[in-house]
Amino acid sequence: MAATPRGDGDRPRSAQRPAAQAERRADARRNIRSILDAAQLCLARDADASVSDIAKAAGVGRVTLYGHFKTRADLVDAVLTRTMEQSDAALEATDTGGNPRQALTRLVGASWQIVHQLHSVLLAAHRELPPERIRAVHDQALHRVQAIVDRGRRSGVFRDDLPERWLVTTVFSLMHAAAEDTAAGRLDAGDAPRVISATLLAALTAPGTAVPTPAP
């Protein structure tokens, strides 16, 4: 008797399994992308956005969300990592060459736009994650700062009487302090780049050297 051709539904289970697994993986990737998109938007609006709010915005259930992110802290960590990767890509266009003082001022200006826009995401991260994790996620951005500081120290325009890592920490901390003051209404967002640059140049300039005034 001739064999009857099989349709997809008649395929052996061993043949169906890889296709089903591939489909589940594709569904998982779509869900993760949707959750991260929604979490990024929700946290940018409200640092206290709940898991329920984020799941609803993503169009998934809480069970699905928790299937990918075990805790809210895990989700916030993933959003912060994704946000910093996007920010690093944007900062790639910033000219950090030439005069170290001018390079630092340009980097501050470009970084401030990102820090100001994403303040709520950073606030959520500070509430959920340990400080060392937040700094680690900023690693690439801090490498840019460190490269400028190192060049300035070697050329004599930035101080070398204090540890280099401390000077980089000063830049990092001041940017975040400015974001907090702006959110609280104590600092005008439009004037923040000038204020940050002026403060950093005063802190980093080598002792005995005149401190330049950053361009308005």
Secondary structure, 3 states (H helix, E strand, C coil): CCCCCCCHHHCCHHHHHHHHHHHHHHHHHHHHHHHHHHHHHHHHHCCCCCHHHHHHHHCCCHHHHHHHCCCHHHHHHHHHHHHHHHHHHHHCCCCCCCCHHHHHHHHHHHHHHHHHHCHHHHHHHHHHCCHHHHHHHCHHHHHHHHHHHHHHHHHCCECCCCCHHHHHHHHHHHHHHHHHHHHCCCCCCCCHHHHHHHHHHHHHECCCCCCCCCCC
